[in-house]
Amino acid sequence: MLGQKVWLITGTSSGFGRRLTSLALARGDRVIATARTLSKIEHFTQHPNLHLMQLDVNAGTKEIKSRIDHAARVWNGIDVLVNNAGYGLPALLEEGGASVMLRQFQTNFFGVVNVCNAALPHMRKKRNGTVVVIGSRSAWKPETRGLGFYAASKAAVHAMSESLASELEPFNIRVLLVEPGSFRTEGILGHPWDCSNPIPDYDEQRADGRVNFYKPAGKQPGDPDKAMKIVVDVVKGEGCAAGREWPLYLVLGKDAEVDIRNKCAKVLKHLDDWSDVIRGVDVV
């Protein structure tokens, strides 16, 4: 992707989004940095290539389309869309129930759907663009207690991104599914465990889950600055990505690699162990 690009990044008040904004600007690109509350991104140093915009990914479809259309008029288009806004709601699945699942999916999944659908017409018009989706290795390792809702939302994002990549290929629009492991980003474990519907049978699991869920805070192995530099490299075809084919998946972190390899091995073992049953149901 040659020349100056226009990035639209959601969730830039902290974490990956804040770093990605600064790194894209440092490469000479233009950035429309968004957040649900505008005052939370006014910490960015004023820059001629930076435009701050309020965008709540939980707003209705029409409102999101209106905001994205406005963003596209700032610099006559959107070249790179980064779906970064998201969060985790820790709880046990039966205790949290459908209400917590709906809240989790509203931001992490439907927010991505609505923002993508609002931005894609501007990319299709130019027959060019890149859609970056920040997923998670939790889609591959959902067994951690308390991560069920978050992992489910990221698994949905994973599947949607794969489908989207196929549908957008004819328009020269690329999809990059970023799947990071544990990174030291601000507030990543900031949401309290939902204990509004305690079920006695789960007392031990809940107590154990709450302790272990917050234990990694500040000790995560991943460096978010290094990770987002790689994302910019891949999008621009520079640095570590120079000369490489476009990757649909971008796994970041040794812990993520281990978890994904373990899941692949587990599924392959199942296919081997049960191959006679698996193949025995086809019409001869």
N, C-alpha and C positions, 0 to 999 in steps of 0.2 A: 504494500500500500504506500505509494509514493506521495510526497507532498504533505501539506498541513491538513490534518484531520480534525473533525469536530466530534468530540466525545460528549455523550450525555450519561452521567453516572448517578445512580440512585443511592441514597443512604451514605452521604459523604460527611456526616458530622463527626465520625470517628472510624476506627478500624480500617479495613481494607479500602473503603471508599475515600476516606481522607487521604490516605497514602497514594492511592491511584490518581487522584486529582492532581496532587503536587508533582508526581512523576510524569504524567502526560504533559503538563505545562512545561516541565523542564526539558522535554523533548521537542518543544516548539509547537505543540498542538494547542487547539482551543478546547476548553472544557466548560460544559454547562453542568455545574455541580448542584445537586438537589438534596433537599431534606424535608422531612415533614414539618419541621419548625425552622423558619428562615434564620432566626436569631442564633441557632446552634451552628451555623456555618459562616457566620460573619467574622469568625476568627481568621479566615483565609486572608493573606496579604493581598491588597488590591493588585490586579494584574490586567493588562489590556486584553488578554486571551481567556479571561475567566469571567463567566456570567453565573451569578447565584440565582437560584429559582426555588420557590416553594413547591413541593410535590409530595402529596401523601399517597402512597401506593395502595392504601386502603380506601381511597375515595372511589366514587362510582365510576363506571366505564366512561360516561360522557365527560365528567370532570377531568379524568386523566387524559382523555383524548384532547381536550381543550388546552391543557397545560403542555402536552407534548407538541401540539401544533404551534403553540406560542414559542416553544424552545426551538423548533425547526426554523422559525422566521428570524431568529437572532443572527445566525450566520449562514442562512440559506441551506439548511439541511442538517442531517445527522448521519455521520459516517460510522460511528462506533457507539453502540448502546451497551451499557454495563448494568445488568440487573444485580445489584449488590444489597439493596435494602432487605433486611430479614432479621429474625431473632428466634430464640428458643424458649419454649414454655415447658419447664421440667415438671413432670408428673407421671404417675403410673397410669396406664391406659384405662383400666376399668374405673379408677377413681376420677380421672379427668373427664372421661366420656366424650360424647359428641361435641359438647359445648367448647371444650378446650381444643379439640381437633379442628373445629370450624374456625376458631380464632387463629390457630397456627397456620392453617391453609390460606386464610384470607390474605395474610401478608406474604408468606413465603411462596405460595403457589399462584393464587389468583391475582396477586399484585404483579407477579412476573408476566402472567398471561395478558393482563390489561395494558401494561406498559409496552410489552412487545407489540401487541396488536395496534397500539397507537403510533408506534414508531415505524413499523414496517412499511406502510404506504410511502413514506418519505424515502426509504431505501429502495423500494421497488421502482419508484419513479426514476431513480438514477441508475437502476440495475447494478447496485454496488452497496456493500455495507458489511458490518460485522456485529453480531449479537453475542455478547459475553454474558454467561449466566454463572453466578457464584453458587455452586452446589456444595456438597460436603461428602467426606468419606463416610459419614454416618449413613448414607444411602446404601453402603456396602456392609457396614457394621452397626446394625440397629439394636444390638442386644444389650447395650448399656442401660441399666435401670434409669428411668426418668427421661430418656432420649426418644421414646417411642413416637411422640407427636412430631418432634422436630425431624427425626429420621424419615418418617412417613412423608412429610412435606418435601424433603429433599429427594426422596426416591421418585416422587411424582415429577419434580423438576427435572430429574435425570432423564426419565422416560420422555417427557415432553420435549426436552432439548434434542434428543436423538431423532424424534419424529420431525421436529422443526428443521433440523439440518437437512433432512431429505427433501422437505417441501420447498425450502428456500434455495437449494442448489441451482435450479434453473434460472434464478434471478441474480446469480453471482453474489449472493449474500451468505456469508459464512457464520457458523455457530461454534463458539468455544465454551465447553462445559468445564469450568474450573472446579476441581474436587480437592480442597485442602484438608489437611489433617488438623492437628491442634496448633493454634498460633496465639501469640501473646498480643491480642488486640483488646482494646479498652471495652469493658462492660460485656465481654462475651459470655460470662457466667453471671450476669447481673440480675437476672429475673428470679424471683423467689419461687421455691417449690410450691406447687398448688396442693394444699392440704384441706381444701374446702369440703371434700367428701371422703373422709377417712373410713376405710373398711378394715375392721380389726384383723382379718386374715392376712392383710398386707402390712401390718405394723412393722414386722422385722425387715421386710424388703424396703419399705419406705424409709426407715431409719438408716439402713445401710446405704440406700441410694442417695439420700440427702448428704451424707458425709462424703461419699466418694465423688459425687457430682461436682462439688465445689473444690475438692482437694487440689486439682491441677492448676488453679488460678495463680498466674504469675510464674508458673513453672513449665508452661507449654514449650515444646521444643522448637516450634516454628518461628521464624523471623518474618513478620508481615511486610517489612520493607523489601526484603529479598524476593518474597513471593510476588508482590505487585510489580516489581521491576521486570520479572519474568513475563508477567501478563502483558506488559507494554511491549516487551521484546517480541512476543509471539504475534500480537496484533499488528505490529509494524514490520515484522519480518527482519528484525535486527538482533544484534547481540547473540544470545544463545540459540535463537531461532533462525538465524541467517542460513539460507541454503537448505533448510529442512522443509518437508512437506507439512501442510496444514494439519494440526492435530484436532480432532473433535474433542478429545479428552485432554485435560491438563491436570495431572495429579501432582500435588505439591506436598512434600514432606515425607520423610522416611516412614513415619507411623502410618500415613495413608497408604503408602506402597505395601507395607506389610499386611494391613487389613484387607486390601483389595486382592492381593495374591492369595491370602488365606481363604477368602470367600470363593475365588475362582477354583482353588484346589478342592474346596468342600463340595462345590456343585459338580465338578468333574468326577470326583469320587462317587457321588450319588449316581451320576450317569453310568459309570462303569459297574457299580454294584447292582444296579437295578436295570441294566440294559435289556435283559430278557423280558422284563415286565413292560418297560417303556416301549419296546418294539413290537410287543405281542398284541397290541390293540389295533394295528392297522388292518384295513381291508386288503386281503390277499389278492 
